[in-house]
Amino acid sequence: MVADIRKMMRNCRMLHKLKDAVISVLYNNSLKNMKHYASTYKTDGRVCVVFIVQYTPAWNQINQLYEELKARNGVDVYIVCVPYHIKKHGDAFENDTYEYFIEKGYSPINALDKGRKWFDLRTLHPDYVFHSRPYNHFMPRVYRSEIISRYARICNILYAPGFMYGDMMTTIFNWDYFKDVSMYFAFSEIEKDYWNDKFQKGYMEKLQAAYSIGIPMIEGMLSYRTNENDGKMKVMWTPRWSSDPKIGGSNFFNYKEFFLEYAEKTPELELIIRPHPLMFDNFISTGELTKEEAEDYVKRIHQMENVQLNEDKEYLQLLWSTSVLVSDVSSLIWEYVITGRPIVFCPSGIKCDYVDSTDDMLDVCYVVNNQQELQETLDMLRNGKDPLSEKRQEFVSGFIEKHKHASKRIADVLIDNMKKI
């Protein structure tokens, strides 16, 4: 038995070493691509920036940078729309992302060139390429990082700031994508330091760099600022899409009945349930929820006069019209905090090592651990009591000050770096 265990441990160590070796080779190849680009590319004086958009909710994080670059002289900016679901419908393709951006008044490029082939990004001669999310497996091969890094610099602004250390940070800063990223614009100094440490070789050779100069997400949120309120207390609940402890866990099953019951006995309250787009499908795939149970829950929501299920692609205006946010671990909290309104944070019971910026933010949130605490907190806020208000406003002022004009600073970095090639 002991010999078998030792053999298994040796095999595990060998697998880890093999994995590390493969990652090292891939990383070195990525750095060679970056060196090749830096040594051979000749610019005509203009800067070309391409935004590959597939996950439309993430557009809020970079829209202000797009507008800033579009207003700059000598800069060409393009939006290339990739379908959210990459699959073939009979003999034709559909591109929901492209249709959405057309509807919103943009002039995007359809990634489905003539409905049959993927648009060749190289025809734009891009200097910089931003993806809407850092996961290659969602993308067709031609738009994956290892291909694009051969002819352009890949840049990244995360659609979801790192909430905690450990597995979540590892999942976000995955090697498959970030090994090919030349420039990362961090949410905080902590993320910047994490990046520089993880990609130390590229950082030391000045082929990869992280910047902590603010992110455009805050500017996007502020552009929708409004104080409009119809007098009703509007509570928005954003349960996490996965119960996986590695990414924070979910309280959906803990509070799904509570919220409907609370709304039923509090008719003057308006409840907005906004799940992550992946939530119901994920719980069905894991067996935690059947398709019939999910449909029944949605049906019950639609039958209630003061409850709505919100799955809109755009949500910033919705955040400003909401009185209170109740949320699991979510990047949405960082956007909502800008409103200065109360946030009720729901830990999932999983031990989490929050980054310092998250700890600072949670200090101005109401933290609840069960249904009783949640009800007491909502009742308190409904009765006009908000003891964290002053502390929260102070935090929000400093937060906005740090990130305002981020788009201008990022655009300056992009343009200045082209002059060094």
VEXTORKE-970067 format. One record per residue (C-alpha): residue in one letter; x, y, z. Coordinates in steps of 0.05 Angstrom, whole numbers, padded with zeros to 5 digits, always signed. Layout:
BEGIN
AXYZ ...
! end
This chain:
BEGIN
M+00000+00000+00000 V+00055+00049+00020 A+00094+00032-00044 D+00032+00045-00085 I+00021+00113-00052 R+00094+00132-00064 K+00088+00111-00137 M+00025+00153-00145 M+00060+00213-00114 R+00119+00205-00160 N+00072+00202-00220 C+00036+00266-00197 R+00103+00302-00189 M+00123+00279-00259 L+00057+00304-00288 H+00067+00372-00254 K+00138+00376-00281 L+00114+00358-00351 K+00059+00410-00346 D+00109+00463-00323 A+00155+00444-00381 V+00100+00450-00432 I+00079+00518-00404 S+00151+00542-00405 V+00159+00523-00479 L+00093+00557-00498 Y+00112+00619-00458 N+00181+00623-00492 N+00147+00617-00560 S+00100+00674-00541 L+00159+00718-00521 K+00192+00702-00588 N+00129+00726-00623 M+00133+00791-00584 K+00206+00801-00601 H+00192+00787-00674 Y+00136+00838-00675 A+00178+00891-00640 S+00237+00883-00687 T+00202+00878-00754 Y+00139+00919-00753 K+00142+00986-00788 T+00089+01038-00773 D+00063+01091-00821 G+00053+01140-00763 R-00019+01119-00750 V-00040+01073-00694 C-00092+01019-00706 V-00131+00991-00647 V-00181+00933-00654 F-00232+00912-00602 I-00256+00840-00610 V-00323+00838-00576 Q-00360+00774-00561 Y-00385+00781-00490 T-00427+00845-00495 P-00436+00859-00420 A-00360+00869-00417 W-00366+00926-00467 N-00382+00972-00408 Q-00310+00962-00385 I-00278+00988-00448 N-00329+01030-00484 Q-00300+01095-00456 L-00230+01076-00481 Y-00259+01062-00550 E-00291+01132-00551 E-00226+01164-00527 L-00184+01131-00580 K-00236+01147-00634 A-00229+01221-00617 R-00153+01219-00624 N-00118+01244-00687 G-00077+01191-00722 V-00114+01132-00690 D-00158+01082-00727 V-00206+01043-00683 Y-00248+00983-00703 I-00298+00937-00668 V-00300+00865-00693 C-00361+00828-00669 V-00356+00752-00656 P-00420+00712-00643 Y-00431+00696-00569 H-00447+00624-00587 I-00400+00599-00641 K-00440+00546-00678 K-00471+00534-00747 H-00545+00540-00759 G-00558+00496-00820 D-00522+00528-00879 A-00519+00599-00849 F-00486+00633-00790 E-00518+00682-00743 N-00481+00737-00706 D-00521+00763-00648 T-00464+00807-00624 Y-00459+00843-00691 E-00534+00854-00694 Y-00533+00883-00624 F-00478+00933-00641 I-00512+00953-00705 E-00576+00966-00666 K-00537+01010-00617 G-00512+01055-00674 Y-00440+01030-00679 S-00406+01013-00745 P-00375+00945-00728 I-00343+00893-00772 N-00379+00826-00776 A-00330+00772-00757 L-00371+00725-00802 D-00344+00752-00867 K-00397+00741-00921 G-00431+00693-00873 R-00383+00636-00888 K-00311+00653-00866 W-00280+00689-00808 F-00259+00760-00824 D-00183+00766-00832 L-00161+00813-00778 R-00093+00823-00812 T-00125+00864-00867 L-00134+00920-00815 H-00059+00919-00798 P-00073+00925-00723 D-00022+00950-00674 Y-00063+00932-00613 V-00119+00882-00602 F-00165+00879-00541 H-00209+00819-00527 S-00274+00828-00488 R-00255+00770-00442 P-00190+00731-00432 Y-00211+00661-00450 N-00187+00630-00516 H-00234+00570-00514 F-00294+00616-00530 M-00260+00642-00593 P-00251+00614-00664 R-00178+00596-00673 V-00161+00656-00718 Y-00179+00704-00661 R-00142+00668-00606 S-00084+00701-00571 E-00029+00656-00596 I-00048+00672-00669 I-00059+00747-00661 S+00005+00757-00620 R+00044+00739-00684 Y+00024+00805-00717 A-00002+00852-00663 R+00005+00869-00590 I-00050+00840-00547 C-00075+00885-00492 N-00123+00869-00436 I-00170+00905-00388 L-00206+00853-00346 Y-00281+00854-00347 A-00280+00828-00275 P-00229+00856-00225 G-00195+00803-00182 F-00237+00792-00120 M-00192+00744-00082 Y-00126+00708-00084 G-00117+00634-00098 D-00156+00595-00150 M-00198+00654-00173 M-00137+00696-00190 T-00105+00636-00224 T-00169+00624-00265 I-00172+00697-00287 F-00098+00704-00304 N-00096+00638-00342 W-00031+00620-00378 D-00067+00600-00442 Y-00086+00672-00456 F-00043+00718-00415 K+00023+00688-00438 D+00009+00725-00503 V-00011+00792-00472 S+00038+00848-00481 M+00003+00902-00440 Y-00044+00891-00382 F-00081+00950-00351 A-00093+00930-00279 F-00150+00947-00232 S-00102+00956-00173 E-00030+00956-00153 I-00042+00886-00125 E-00062+00860-00194 K-00003+00896-00225 D+00046+00863-00177 Y+00013+00795-00186 W+00020+00802-00262 N+00093+00824-00260 D+00110+00767-00214 K+00074+00714-00255 F+00103+00738-00321 Q+00170+00758-00293 K+00211+00736-00353 G+00170+00778-00402 Y+00171+00836-00353 M+00247+00833-00345 E+00257+00831-00420 K+00209+00890-00428 L+00163+00850-00473 Q+00105+00849-00424 A+00082+00904-00378 A+00027+00918-00328 Y+00000+00988-00313 S-00040+01010-00253 I-00068+01076-00280 G-00142+01065-00271 I-00194+01028-00313 P-00249+01056-00357 M-00304+01017-00322 I-00313+01074-00272 E-00320+01126-00328 G-00372+01082-00362 M-00413+01077-00299 L-00409+01152-00285 S-00433+01167-00355 Y-00501+01137-00336 R-00506+01174-00269 T-00576+01194-00250 N-00615+01208-00187 E-00682+01188-00216 N-00726+01148-00169 D-00800+01134-00171 G-00804+01129-00096 K-00802+01054-00092 M-00747+01016-00057 K-00715+00973-00111 V-00672+00915-00089 M-00629+00879-00140 W-00603+00808-00125 T-00544+00782-00165 P-00530+00709-00146 R-00466+00677-00170 W-00470+00630-00229 S-00429+00573-00200 S-00424+00539-00132 D-00352+00520-00147 P-00312+00540-00084 K-00252+00557-00127 I-00288+00618-00154 G-00325+00640-00092 G-00387+00596-00089 S-00460+00616-00097 N-00519+00633-00051 F-00572+00620-00103 F-00600+00558-00068 N-00594+00592+00001 Y-00637+00652-00018 K-00679+00635-00079 E-00741+00621-00037 F-00727+00675+00014 F-00728+00731-00038 L-00795+00710-00069 E-00826+00704+00001 Y-00797+00771+00023 A-00824+00805-00040 E-00892+00773-00030 K-00900+00800+00041 T-00870+00868+00023 P-00912+00891-00037 E-00885+00962-00034 L-00816+00935-00051 E-00793+00921-00122 L-00746+00861-00130 I-00701+00853-00190 I-00666+00786-00198 R-00607+00790-00245 P-00570+00723-00251 H-00506+00715-00291 P-00522+00693-00363 L-00491+00625-00348 M-00525+00611-00282 F-00587+00570-00300 D-00551+00530-00354 N-00493+00516-00308 F-00536+00491-00250 I-00574+00447-00298 S-00509+00418-00327 T-00482+00404-00257 G-00547+00370-00236 E-00559+00420-00180 L-00622+00442-00215 T-00666+00407-00266 K-00691+00443-00328 E-00762+00437-00302 E-00742+00468-00235 A-00708+00526-00270 E-00768+00538-00315 D-00815+00534-00255 Y-00774+00586-00216 V-00774+00634-00275 K-00849+00624-00283 R-00861+00641-00210 I-00820+00705-00219 H-00862+00726-00279 Q-00926+00714-00240 M-00907+00764-00185 E-00925+00837-00195 N-00866+00866-00157 V-00812+00817-00181 Q-00776+00817-00247 L-00722+00775-00279 N-00672+00820-00314 E-00626+00790-00366 D-00613+00853-00409 K-00545+00859-00441 E-00540+00932-00418 Y-00548+00943-00343 L-00513+01008-00322 Q-00577+01048-00324 L-00610+00993-00283 L-00556+00999-00230 W-00570+01074-00222 S-00645+01061-00214 T-00633+01010-00159 S-00637+01028-00085 V-00599+00968-00056 L-00554+00914-00085 V-00553+00845-00054 S-00496+00804-00084 D-00450+00744-00080 V-00378+00751-00103 S-00386+00792-00166 S-00350+00845-00207 L-00417+00881-00210 I-00405+00904-00138 W-00347+00947-00162 E-00392+00982-00211 Y-00450+00990-00163 V-00407+01019-00107 I-00399+01081-00151 T-00473+01098-00140 G-00458+01108-00066 R-00520+01066-00048 P-00522+01008+00002 I-00492+00941-00016 V-00509+00877+00021 F-00454+00825+00010 C-00469+00751+00019 P-00409+00706+00033 S-00421+00635+00011 G-00389+00604+00072 I-00326+00586+00035 K-00262+00613+00065 C-00237+00668+00019 D-00171+00705+00018 Y-00195+00773-00007 V-00146+00821-00038 D-00135+00886-00001 S-00178+00928-00048 T-00236+00879-00037 D-00227+00882+00039 D-00230+00959+00035 M-00293+00956-00006 L-00327+00905+00039 D-00315+00951+00098 V-00370+00996+00070 C-00418+00939+00054 Y-00468+00904+00100 V-00444+00832+00106 V-00497+00779+00120 N-00489+00704+00131 N-00559+00676+00133 Q-00632+00691+00118 Q-00646+00723+00186 E-00588+00772+00179 L-00609+00788+00107 Q-00681+00802+00128 E-00659+00846+00186 T-00612+00886+00140 L-00665+00896+00086 D-00717+00916+00139 M-00667+00966+00168 L-00653+00998+00100 R-00727+00997+00081 N-00740+01037+00145 G-00690+01091+00124 K-00631+01071+00169 D-00563+01067+00135 P-00507+01071+00187 L-00452+01059+00135 S-00474+01117+00091 E-00421+01168+00110 K-00364+01118+00109 R-00388+01092+00041 Q-00390+01162+00011 E-00319+01175+00033 F-00296+01109+00001 V-00333+01124-00064 S-00301+01193-00070 G-00231+01165-00065 F-00248+01107-00112 I-00274+01153-00166 E-00214+01200-00158 K-00166+01143-00170 H-00198+01119-00234 K-00224+01182-00267 H-00191+01199-00334 A-00167+01127-00339 S-00185+01123-00413 K-00141+01183-00429 R-00082+01155-00391 I-00089+01086-00424 A-00095+01118-00494 D-00032+01159-00479 V+00006+01095-00461 L-00016+01059-00524 I+00005+01117-00569 D+00070+01130-00533 N+00090+01057-00536 M+00082+01057-00612 K+00134+01112-00616 K+00184+01065-00583 I+00178+01010-00636 
! end
